[in-house]
Amino acid sequence: MKMHNLLLLVVALLVSFSPRAGAADFVPLFNGRDFTGWRFGDSAALPKQPPAAWKIENGVIAGAGDAKAILASQWEYEAFEVEFEWRVTAADYDADFHVHSARLLDAAPIRIAKGLDGGPQENDRGEGGYNAGPKGMIGGQGKARKAVPELQKPVGEWNTWRVLAQANVITLTCNGQQAWTCDDYVPRRGYLGFRVFKGPLELRNVRLREIGYRSLMDVAGWEVYPGFGGNGPLEQHWVRDGLQWTFKGPGPSIVTKKKDFANYRLRLEFMFADPDPSNINSGIYLRGVHPWQAEIWEHKWGSGLWGVLHTYVPAQKNIQDLGKVVRPAVRMDNPSGQWNYLEVRVENNVVSTWLNGRTTVDQYPIQEVDPKFPNSGGIGLQAHWPWKEVRFHNLRVKALK
């Protein structure tokens, strides 16, 4: 009996010290070098120089005190877990960490402020376009939210915060101890970000996992798309480095081996890396069908166009419409050399695309236009003349019911 109890204790200890479930799904939100994945305003494009209030030194983001200078995520999130480390070097500090906020960070902060750490912003400051929520509380009710300064480390030491968000349930953990859980947090979807009133606030090791998404970055999950693009094996023309695919060309298009994607939300980043982006052309095949695709190209219409019949006319150097083509409502592409943030939603044979903060195609009834559009299929990355370098980053997909 004693031996049995000892074995149970050993198993319990092994479980308690084993890697946390889902830890491998975390993706860095800060690469330690630049502000890729972040923005300083409504525009997704990054300026040549960041605002004076934000800088990166020795792999650390430092935010000075400027209420108007936001640092916001490019993506909005719904269900996720985010972790980051922060510290201050002055005793009189005042900042906000936003969860499920509007695009310009005017809602739902969690305080990083002397004596108020972890608590809600209860009063409308009137700074930076804040909008007070119910009962004067920014970002909603969240009745269980409370300040937990006792869980924070002294000035000059690094704190580790983790926020778990699922629907309207939010849990804050500070330095390994649960601070609070509330089940009435609103809104349920939005952006992450930071705003510093009195700094400096330093940040590092920012990472996140999106709950419900599955990575598509495994090379073994892809194969050559037959009949379109150049020739040669996948590995020769598609180079994978961590969370990045780089199409070197001239080579074939590729498609997932899994062919039963029906209703889903696909998220990825893409970049035109060629010094001369003119005529660059790529895209995301929807349900494995050419040419139904979320178009990725350097064109006056912008990426996000997709359709049944269109063709490039080299002599005219333009796109000729042949019918059943959808143009984006607005051109949202970032400049060549910067990442673009693309979401494609396919649900009940209706397709929408979102690019860099704006919906570019809104609920297009694809099967009504093309009755042959299949009910399911693979997800493809298109290779296309003139074979210029295109990079894809962090492809992930979420099945929709």
VOPAGU-2260 file (C-alpha; in pm, 1 decimal, decimal comma):
REM VOPAGU-2260
SITE   aa  ch    i         X         Y         Z
SITE  MET   A    0       0,0       0,0       0,0
SITE  LYS   A    1     283,5     236,7      84,9
SITE  MET   A    2     453,5     162,0    -247,1
SITE  HIS   A    3     124,1     231,5    -427,1
SITE  ASN   A    4      92,1     567,6    -255,6
SITE  LEU   A    5     452,8     648,9    -339,4
SITE  LEU   A    6     388,7     573,2    -707,6
SITE  LEU   A    7      82,1     798,5    -704,8
SITE  LEU   A    8     288,9    1077,3    -551,2
SITE  VAL   A    9     560,4    1038,7    -817,5
SITE  VAL   A   10     302,0    1047,3   -1095,5
SITE  ALA   A   11     143,6    1359,6    -943,6
SITE  LEU   A   12     479,0    1532,4    -925,0
SITE  LEU   A   13     560,5    1441,4   -1285,8
SITE  VAL   A   14     227,9    1583,5   -1400,2
SITE  SER   A   15     270,0    1901,7   -1199,3
SITE  PHE   A   16     616,9    1966,5   -1344,1
SITE  SER   A   17     542,8    1857,0   -1701,8
SITE  PRO   A   18     506,4    2119,2   -1975,6
SITE  ARG   A   19     169,5    2291,1   -1965,2
SITE  ALA   A   20     -81,7    2157,0   -2215,7
SITE  GLY   A   21     -81,4    2361,6   -2534,4
SITE  ALA   A   22     247,3    2536,5   -2453,0
SITE  ALA   A   23     385,8    2446,5   -2796,0
SITE  ASP   A   24     106,4    2650,1   -2954,0
SITE  PHE   A   25     241,8    2978,4   -2819,1
SITE  VAL   A   26     374,0    3214,6   -3086,2
SITE  PRO   A   27     600,7    3512,2   -3012,8
SITE  LEU   A   28     428,5    3849,0   -3050,2
SITE  PHE   A   29     761,8    4028,9   -3016,3
SITE  ASN   A   30    1068,7    3910,1   -3206,5
SITE  GLY   A   31    1314,6    4108,5   -2994,3
SITE  ARG   A   32    1432,2    4318,7   -3290,5
SITE  ASP   A   33    1153,5    4536,4   -3428,7
SITE  PHE   A   34     781,5    4612,0   -3408,3
SITE  THR   A   35     664,7    4344,2   -3651,8
SITE  GLY   A   36     316,7    4233,8   -3542,4
SITE  TRP   A   37     241,6    4568,7   -3378,6
SITE  ARG   A   38     117,8    4910,9   -3488,3
SITE  PHE   A   39     103,3    5262,3   -3346,6
SITE  GLY   A   40    -235,9    5373,1   -3476,5
SITE  ASP   A   41    -520,6    5267,1   -3702,1
SITE  SER   A   42    -291,4    5198,2   -3998,4
SITE  ALA   A   43    -131,6    4853,9   -4015,7
SITE  ALA   A   44     170,0    4996,2   -4200,5
SITE  LEU   A   45     470,7    5071,2   -3981,5
SITE  PRO   A   46     648,0    5407,3   -4016,7
SITE  LYS   A   47    1016,7    5425,1   -4100,6
SITE  GLN   A   48    1078,5    5541,6   -3746,1
SITE  PRO   A   49     860,1    5445,6   -3448,3
SITE  PRO   A   50     707,3    5721,0   -3234,9
SITE  ALA   A   51     945,1    5872,2   -2984,6
SITE  ALA   A   52     743,8    5718,0   -2701,8
SITE  TRP   A   53     832,7    5361,9   -2810,3
SITE  LYS   A   54    1174,6    5207,0   -2868,7
SITE  ILE   A   55    1353,2    4872,1   -2860,2
SITE  GLU   A   56    1682,2    4826,5   -2680,9
SITE  ASN   A   57    1861,3    4501,7   -2603,1
SITE  GLY   A   58    1557,9    4292,3   -2692,2
SITE  VAL   A   59    1322,1    4492,8   -2470,3
SITE  ILE   A   60    1033,4    4724,3   -2566,9
SITE  ALA   A   61    1038,9    5047,0   -2367,1
SITE  GLY   A   62     738,2    5278,7   -2349,2
SITE  ALA   A   63     771,8    5633,6   -2224,7
SITE  GLY   A   64     484,4    5833,1   -2080,3
SITE  ASP   A   65     267,3    5949,1   -2371,2
SITE  ALA   A   66    -104,5    5870,0   -2345,4
SITE  LYS   A   67    -161,2    5924,6   -2717,4
SITE  ALA   A   68     113,5    5683,9   -2830,0
SITE  ILE   A   69     -48,5    5341,0   -2834,3
SITE  LEU   A   70     122,2    5009,6   -2904,6
SITE  ALA   A   71    -146,6    4775,3   -3039,2
SITE  SER   A   72    -162,9    4426,8   -3189,1
SITE  GLN   A   73    -221,3    4387,5   -3561,4
SITE  TRP   A   74    -469,6    4106,8   -3498,4
SITE  GLU   A   75    -786,8    4114,9   -3297,6
SITE  TYR   A   76    -848,7    3810,7   -3079,6
SITE  GLU   A   77   -1139,7    3627,4   -2925,2
SITE  ALA   A   78   -1025,6    3318,2   -2732,4
SITE  PHE   A   79    -657,7    3325,6   -2643,4
SITE  GLU   A   80    -390,3    3306,4   -2378,8
SITE  VAL   A   81    -125,9    3578,2   -2368,9
SITE  GLU   A   82     183,6    3599,6   -2152,2
SITE  PHE   A   83     437,1    3878,6   -2113,3
SITE  GLU   A   84     694,5    4015,2   -1873,0
SITE  TRP   A   85     695,9    4377,4   -1760,0
SITE  ARG   A   86     890,7    4594,1   -1521,6
SITE  VAL   A   87     923,9    4956,6   -1423,6
SITE  THR   A   88    1224,0    5147,3   -1296,3
SITE  ALA   A   89    1039,1    5437,1   -1132,8
SITE  ALA   A   90     804,2    5404,2    -836,6
SITE  ASP   A   91     538,0    5639,0    -978,8
SITE  TYR   A   92     430,6    5438,7   -1286,1
SITE  ASP   A   93      99,7    5438,8   -1469,5
SITE  ALA   A   94       2,6    5230,4   -1774,5
SITE  ASP   A   95    -274,6    5015,4   -1920,8
SITE  PHE   A   96    -274,3    4670,0   -2077,8
SITE  HIS   A   97    -573,4    4637,0   -2309,9
SITE  VAL   A   98    -766,3    4315,2   -2371,0
SITE  HIS   A   99   -1049,3    4284,0   -2625,9
SITE  SER   A  100   -1020,3    4652,9   -2700,9
SITE  ALA   A  101   -1128,4    4859,9   -2998,7
SITE  ARG   A  102    -867,1    4920,6   -3267,1
SITE  LEU   A  103    -737,2    5241,6   -3109,3
SITE  LEU   A  104    -729,0    5094,8   -2757,7
SITE  ASP   A  105   -1021,3    5284,7   -2615,1
SITE  ALA   A  106   -1163,8    4998,3   -2408,2
SITE  ALA   A  107   -1099,6    4713,6   -2167,0
SITE  PRO   A  108    -768,7    4792,9   -1993,8
SITE  ILE   A  109    -609,3    4613,0   -1702,5
SITE  ARG   A  110    -405,4    4856,5   -1497,0
SITE  ILE   A  111     -27,4    4848,0   -1460,8
SITE  ALA   A  112      -6,8    5131,1   -1211,6
SITE  LYS   A  113     132,4    5187,8    -864,7
SITE  GLY   A  114    -110,8    5039,7    -614,1
SITE  LEU   A  115    -367,4    4959,4    -886,3
SITE  ASP   A  116    -193,4    4672,5   -1066,5
SITE  GLY   A  117    -437,8    4422,0   -1215,1
SITE  GLY   A  118    -742,9    4637,0   -1149,1
SITE  PRO   A  119    -989,1    4801,9   -1388,9
SITE  GLN   A  120    -983,2    5157,7   -1516,1
SITE  GLU   A  121   -1285,1    5289,2   -1329,8
SITE  ASN   A  122   -1295,3    5648,2   -1453,4
SITE  ASP   A  123   -1290,7    5801,8   -1798,5
SITE  ARG   A  124    -958,2    5983,1   -1815,6
SITE  GLY   A  125   -1060,5    6180,8   -2121,7
SITE  GLU   A  126    -721,3    6093,2   -2268,9
SITE  GLY   A  127    -660,5    5920,5   -2598,1
SITE  GLY   A  128   -1026,8    5896,7   -2693,4
SITE  TYR   A  129   -1136,0    5672,0   -2408,8
SITE  ASN   A  130   -1502,7    5578,0   -2389,7
SITE  ALA   A  131   -1641,9    5495,2   -2047,4
SITE  GLY   A  132   -1840,9    5172,7   -2025,9
SITE  PRO   A  133   -2121,8    5074,6   -1787,9
SITE  LYS   A  134   -2088,1    5224,9   -1440,7
SITE  GLY   A  135   -1801,9    5439,6   -1568,0
SITE  MET   A  136   -1580,8    5134,8   -1609,5
SITE  ILE   A  137   -1374,7    5129,0   -1927,3
SITE  GLY   A  138   -1441,1    4820,5   -2136,0
SITE  GLY   A  139   -1740,3    4670,4   -1959,7
SITE  GLN   A  140   -1841,3    4535,1   -1625,0
SITE  GLY   A  141   -1601,0    4262,4   -1512,1
SITE  LYS   A  142   -1722,2    4281,0   -1153,4
SITE  ALA   A  143   -1459,9    4042,4   -1016,7
SITE  ARG   A  144   -1167,4    4250,1   -1142,6
SITE  LYS   A  145    -964,5    4394,7    -859,3
SITE  ALA   A  146    -628,1    4551,4    -798,2
SITE  VAL   A  147    -363,9    4308,1    -675,2
SITE  PRO   A  148     -51,4    4514,4    -601,1
SITE  GLU   A  149      48,8    4253,7    -341,1
SITE  LEU   A  150     113,6    4002,2    -622,6
SITE  GLN   A  151     365,2    4228,1    -799,1
SITE  LYS   A  152     740,6    4231,6    -754,2
SITE  PRO   A  153     935,6    4536,4    -637,0
SITE  VAL   A  154    1026,7    4818,0    -875,4
SITE  GLY   A  155    1312,9    4710,8   -1100,0
SITE  GLU   A  156    1218,3    4340,6   -1105,2
SITE  TRP   A  157    1038,4    4159,2   -1386,8
SITE  ASN   A  158     675,8    4054,7   -1343,2
SITE  THR   A  159     512,2    3777,5   -1546,7
SITE  TRP   A  160     146,9    3823,8   -1635,5
SITE  ARG   A  161     -78,6    3576,4   -1809,1
SITE  VAL   A  162    -431,1    3649,8   -1932,6
SITE  LEU   A  163    -664,2    3370,6   -2041,4
SITE  ALA   A  164    -967,0    3488,8   -2239,8
SITE  GLN   A  165   -1254,9    3260,0   -2340,2
SITE  ALA   A  166   -1579,2    3429,1   -2446,4
SITE  ASN   A  167   -1661,5    3669,7   -2162,4
SITE  VAL   A  168   -1451,8    3481,6   -1904,1
SITE  ILE   A  169   -1116,5    3645,8   -1831,7
SITE  THR   A  170    -854,7    3518,5   -1587,9
SITE  LEU   A  171    -549,5    3717,3   -1479,5
SITE  THR   A  172    -246,6    3542,1   -1330,3
SITE  CYS   A  173      37,4    3747,5   -1183,4
SITE  ASN   A  174     374,1    3586,7   -1113,6
SITE  GLY   A  175     220,9    3240,2   -1097,1
SITE  GLN   A  176     -70,3    3332,4    -869,2
SITE  GLN   A  177    -426,0    3374,0    -991,4
SITE  ALA   A  178    -537,5    3731,1    -930,5
SITE  TRP   A  179    -900,9    3703,0   -1038,9
SITE  THR   A  180   -1149,4    3548,7   -1279,3
SITE  CYS   A  181   -1454,8    3732,8   -1404,3
SITE  ASP   A  182   -1733,2    3591,8   -1619,9
SITE  ASP   A  183   -1896,8    3914,3   -1738,8
SITE  TYR   A  184   -1609,1    4075,7   -1926,4
SITE  VAL   A  185   -1709,1    4270,0   -2236,8
SITE  PRO   A  186   -1646,3    4302,7   -2523,6
SITE  ARG   A  187   -1574,0    3942,4   -2616,2
SITE  ARG   A  188   -1341,3    4018,2   -2907,0
SITE  GLY   A  189   -1082,4    4284,6   -2979,8
SITE  TYR   A  190    -720,5    4394,8   -2986,1
SITE  LEU   A  191    -437,0    4375,0   -2735,0
SITE  GLY   A  192    -212,0    4666,3   -2656,6
SITE  PHE   A  193     -36,5    4900,1   -2420,3
SITE  ARG   A  194     -71,8    5267,0   -2335,0
SITE  VAL   A  195     175,8    5435,8   -2099,3
SITE  PHE   A  196      87,2    5748,7   -1901,7
SITE  LYS   A  197     393,7    5756,6   -1676,7
SITE  GLY   A  198     690,5    5543,2   -1770,6
SITE  PRO   A  199     912,9    5394,9   -1855,9
SITE  LEU   A  200     738,4    5058,0   -1890,7
SITE  GLU   A  201     954,4    4775,1   -2024,5
SITE  LEU   A  202     818,7    4463,3   -2198,0
SITE  ARG   A  203     973,8    4137,0   -2310,7
SITE  ASN   A  204     886,7    3774,4   -2392,9
SITE  VAL   A  205     542,7    3863,4   -2526,4
SITE  ARG   A  206     373,7    3551,8   -2666,2
SITE  LEU   A  207      26,3    3426,0   -2741,0
SITE  ARG   A  208    -171,8    3120,2   -2842,2
SITE  GLU   A  209    -506,6    3142,0   -3016,7
SITE  ILE   A  210    -745,3    2887,0   -2871,3
SITE  GLY   A  211    -919,8    2676,1   -3133,3
SITE  TYR   A  212    -665,2    2737,3   -3410,0
SITE  ARG   A  213    -444,9    2466,3   -3559,7
SITE  SER   A  214    -108,9    2544,2   -3717,7
SITE  LEU   A  215     -57,5    2464,7   -4086,6
SITE  MET   A  216     320,6    2503,6   -4073,0
SITE  ASP   A  217     411,4    2133,3   -4073,1
SITE  VAL   A  218     587,5    2049,4   -4401,8
SITE  ALA   A  219     450,7    1694,8   -4387,2
SITE  GLY   A  220      99,8    1835,7   -4415,3
SITE  TRP   A  221     153,8    1977,8   -4765,0
SITE  GLU   A  222     194,6    1843,8   -5118,6
SITE  VAL   A  223     240,1    1977,4   -5471,2
SITE  TYR   A  224     -76,9    2121,9   -5622,1
SITE  PRO   A  225    -112,7    1932,1   -5950,9
SITE  GLY   A  226    -156,8    2119,0   -6274,3
SITE  PHE   A  227     -74,5    2476,4   -6179,3
SITE  GLY   A  228     247,1    2670,9   -6133,1
SITE  GLY   A  229     602,6    2572,6   -6216,7
SITE  ASN   A  230     776,2    2239,8   -6188,3
SITE  GLY   A  231     994,4    2068,3   -5935,0
SITE  PRO   A  232     965,4    1923,4   -5584,8
SITE  LEU   A  233     804,8    2123,5   -5307,3
SITE  GLU   A  234    1121,9    2150,2   -5098,7
SITE  GLN   A  235    1316,8    2306,2   -5388,1
SITE  HIS   A  236    1093,3    2609,5   -5429,9
SITE  TRP   A  237     918,6    2644,5   -5093,5
SITE  VAL   A  238    1160,6    2707,7   -4806,3
SITE  ARG   A  239    1028,4    2670,2   -4454,8
SITE  ASP   A  240    1197,7    2838,8   -4161,8
SITE  GLY   A  241    1008,5    2803,4   -3835,8
SITE  LEU   A  242     672,5    2974,5   -3884,1
SITE  GLN   A  243     760,0    3105,1   -4230,8
SITE  TRP   A  244     717,1    2969,6   -4582,9
SITE  THR   A  245     916,0    3148,7   -4855,6
SITE  PHE   A  246     830,9    3084,5   -5219,0
SITE  LYS   A  247    1150,9    3117,3   -5421,3
SITE  GLY   A  248    1009,5    3015,2   -5760,7
SITE  PRO   A  249     978,4    2911,1   -6031,6
SITE  GLY   A  250     797,5    2617,4   -5879,7
SITE  PRO   A  251     462,3    2455,5   -5817,3
SITE  SER   A  252     172,2    2570,1   -5607,6
SITE  ILE   A  253     120,0    2363,4   -5293,2
SITE  VAL   A  254    -191,6    2241,7   -5113,1
SITE  THR   A  255    -267,7    2078,1   -4780,8
SITE  LYS   A  256    -293,5    1700,8   -4782,2
SITE  LYS   A  257    -598,6    1742,1   -4564,7
SITE  LYS   A  258    -887,4    1795,0   -4807,7
SITE  ASP   A  259   -1191,4    1829,7   -4581,0
SITE  PHE   A  260   -1172,6    2199,4   -4493,9
SITE  ALA   A  261   -1533,0    2317,3   -4521,3
SITE  ASN   A  262   -1623,6    2600,3   -4284,9
SITE  TYR   A  263   -1318,5    2768,8   -4141,1
SITE  ARG   A  264   -1134,1    3085,0   -4052,6
SITE  LEU   A  265    -782,8    3099,8   -4198,3
SITE  ARG   A  266    -528,0    3346,4   -4063,9
SITE  LEU   A  267    -182,7    3426,2   -4199,0
SITE  GLU   A  268      65,6    3702,7   -4270,1
SITE  PHE   A  269     219,7    3760,5   -4613,2
SITE  MET   A  270     493,3    3983,8   -4750,6
SITE  PHE   A  271     620,5    4079,6   -5094,0
SITE  ALA   A  272     992,4    4039,6   -5035,6
SITE  ASP   A  273    1118,3    4104,2   -5389,8
SITE  PRO   A  274    1292,1    4443,3   -5436,6
SITE  ASP   A  275    1069,3    4494,1   -5742,3
SITE  PRO   A  276     712,1    4408,8   -5637,6
SITE  SER   A  277     557,8    4490,6   -5975,6
SITE  ASN   A  278     344,1    4209,4   -6120,2
SITE  ILE   A  279     382,9    3994,9   -5807,7
SITE  ASN   A  280      98,5    3745,4   -5801,0
SITE  SER   A  281       4,8    3477,5   -5550,9
SITE  GLY   A  282    -299,7    3374,6   -5355,1
SITE  ILE   A  283    -478,6    3135,4   -5121,5
SITE  TYR   A  284    -685,3    2863,8   -5287,5
SITE  LEU   A  285   -1021,9    2811,9   -5119,6
SITE  ARG   A  286   -1131,0    2450,6   -5079,0
SITE  GLY   A  287    -854,9    2350,8   -5318,0
SITE  VAL   A  288   -1015,6    2499,9   -5627,2
SITE  HIS   A  289    -839,2    2706,7   -5893,0
SITE  PRO   A  290    -903,5    2989,1   -5952,6
SITE  TRP   A  291   -1129,3    3052,3   -5651,2
SITE  GLN   A  292    -878,1    3223,8   -5427,1
SITE  ALA   A  293    -803,0    3508,2   -5194,8
SITE  GLU   A  294    -580,3    3702,2   -5431,7
SITE  ILE   A  295    -240,8    3826,0   -5311,3
SITE  TRP   A  296     -79,2    4061,7   -5556,7
SITE  GLU   A  297      66,9    4404,9   -5616,3
SITE  HIS   A  298    -222,2    4570,9   -5795,1
SITE  LYS   A  299    -425,4    4890,6   -5777,5
SITE  TRP   A  300    -729,8    4690,8   -5664,0
SITE  GLY   A  301    -541,4    4546,0   -5369,4
SITE  SER   A  302    -518,8    4195,0   -5229,9
SITE  GLY   A  303    -830,6    4011,5   -5126,6
SITE  LEU   A  304    -980,2    3992,2   -5475,6
SITE  TRP   A  305   -1089,0    3649,4   -5580,8
SITE  GLY   A  306   -1309,4    3516,5   -5858,1
SITE  VAL   A  307   -1388,4    3251,9   -6114,1
SITE  LEU   A  308   -1265,8    3405,2   -6435,4
SITE  HIS   A  309    -988,8    3658,2   -6473,1
SITE  THR   A  310    -667,0    3659,8   -6668,6
SITE  TYR   A  311    -351,1    3866,3   -6699,2
SITE  VAL   A  312    -286,6    4020,7   -7039,3
SITE  PRO   A  313      92,0    4076,9   -7068,6
SITE  ALA   A  314      66,1    4300,5   -7374,3
SITE  GLN   A  315    -170,3    4535,6   -7190,9
SITE  LYS   A  316      -3,3    4492,1   -6851,8
SITE  ASN   A  317    -336,5    4469,4   -6675,0
SITE  ILE   A  318    -604,0    4232,4   -6555,2
SITE  GLN   A  319    -888,5    4157,3   -6792,6
SITE  ASP   A  320   -1223,2    4082,7   -6631,0
SITE  LEU   A  321   -1393,9    3779,8   -6777,2
SITE  GLY   A  322   -1682,6    3780,0   -6534,3
SITE  LYS   A  323   -1763,2    3662,4   -6182,0
SITE  VAL   A  324   -1483,3    3863,9   -6025,7
SITE  VAL   A  325   -1495,3    4028,2   -5684,6
SITE  ARG   A  326   -1291,9    4337,1   -5615,1
SITE  PRO   A  327   -1196,7    4443,2   -5261,0
SITE  ALA   A  328   -1412,6    4718,2   -5118,4
SITE  VAL   A  329   -1093,8    4907,3   -5031,4
SITE  ARG   A  330    -721,2    4862,9   -5100,0
SITE  MET   A  331    -552,5    4781,9   -4769,1
SITE  ASP   A  332    -213,0    4640,1   -4873,5
SITE  ASN   A  333      93,1    4750,0   -4680,3
SITE  PRO   A  334     404,4    4866,5   -4868,1
SITE  SER   A  335     632,6    4602,3   -5016,5
SITE  GLY   A  336     871,0    4468,7   -4753,1
SITE  GLN   A  337     613,0    4488,7   -4472,2
SITE  TRP   A  338     389,4    4212,0   -4344,9
SITE  ASN   A  339      20,6    4205,7   -4428,6
SITE  TYR   A  340    -238,0    4044,8   -4199,8
SITE  LEU   A  341    -500,2    3843,9   -4388,3
SITE  GLU   A  342    -802,0    3650,7   -4262,3
SITE  VAL   A  343   -1022,9    3442,5   -4491,8
SITE  ARG   A  344   -1355,1    3319,1   -4359,2
SITE  VAL   A  345   -1547,4    3046,2   -4542,5
SITE  GLU   A  346   -1880,8    2954,6   -4386,9
SITE  ASN   A  347   -2191,6    2800,3   -4542,8
SITE  ASN   A  348   -2048,8    2874,3   -4888,9
SITE  VAL   A  349   -2018,1    3242,7   -4806,4
SITE  VAL   A  350   -1670,9    3399,4   -4815,4
SITE  SER   A  351   -1534,1    3713,0   -4648,0
SITE  THR   A  352   -1181,4    3851,8   -4641,1
SITE  TRP   A  353   -1023,4    4085,6   -4385,4
SITE  LEU   A  354    -692,1    4260,0   -4450,7
SITE  ASN   A  355    -493,3    4485,8   -4220,9
SITE  GLY   A  356    -787,3    4592,4   -4008,1
SITE  ARG   A  357   -1065,1    4623,7   -4266,0
SITE  THR   A  358   -1315,1    4384,4   -4425,5
SITE  THR   A  359   -1233,0    4386,1   -4796,5
SITE  VAL   A  360   -1486,5    4128,9   -4921,6
SITE  ASP   A  361   -1802,6    4101,1   -4716,0
SITE  GLN   A  362   -2009,6    3778,9   -4725,0
SITE  TYR   A  363   -1991,0    3688,7   -5091,3
SITE  PRO   A  364   -2227,8    3395,2   -5178,2
SITE  ILE   A  365   -1972,5    3193,6   -5367,6
SITE  GLN   A  366   -2180,6    2883,2   -5443,4
SITE  GLU   A  367   -2465,7    3093,1   -5579,6
SITE  VAL   A  368   -2221,8    3235,8   -5834,1
SITE  ASP   A  369   -2047,9    2904,7   -5903,6
SITE  PRO   A  370   -2268,1    2601,5   -5823,4
SITE  LYS   A  371   -1965,9    2376,4   -5884,2
SITE  PHE   A  372   -1774,3    2527,2   -5592,5
SITE  PRO   A  373   -1718,1    2222,9   -5367,0
SITE  ASN   A  374   -1846,6    2186,0   -5013,5
SITE  SER   A  375   -1497,4    2111,0   -4883,3
SITE  GLY   A  376   -1137,6    2086,3   -5001,0
SITE  GLY   A  377    -777,2    2173,5   -4927,9
SITE  ILE   A  378    -610,1    2507,8   -4859,2
SITE  GLY   A  379    -350,1    2605,3   -5116,5
SITE  LEU   A  380     -65,1    2851,2   -5158,4
SITE  GLN   A  381     -37,9    2969,9   -5514,9
SITE  ALA   A  382     281,0    2991,9   -5718,6
SITE  HIS   A  383     241,6    3226,5   -6011,5
SITE  TRP   A  384     437,4    3396,2   -6285,4
SITE  PRO   A  385     658,1    3606,0   -6267,0
SITE  TRP   A  386     789,3    3381,1   -5985,6
SITE  LYS   A  387     891,8    3656,0   -5746,8
SITE  GLU   A  388     958,3    3590,3   -5379,6
SITE  VAL   A  389     654,9    3587,9   -5151,3
SITE  ARG   A  390     666,2    3502,8   -4780,8
SITE  PHE   A  391     387,7    3348,6   -4575,1
SITE  HIS   A  392     398,8    3346,9   -4195,9
SITE  ASN   A  393     211,0    3162,0   -3923,4
SITE  LEU   A  394     -66,8    2996,5   -4122,3
SITE  ARG   A  395    -333,1    2867,7   -3885,2
SITE  VAL   A  396    -691,5    2756,0   -3926,5
SITE  LYS   A  397    -995,1    2731,1   -3703,4
SITE  ALA   A  398   -1286,6    2501,5   -3790,1
SITE  LEU   A  399   -1627,5    2667,2   -3773,8
SITE  LYS   A  400   -1941,0    2477,5   -3687,3
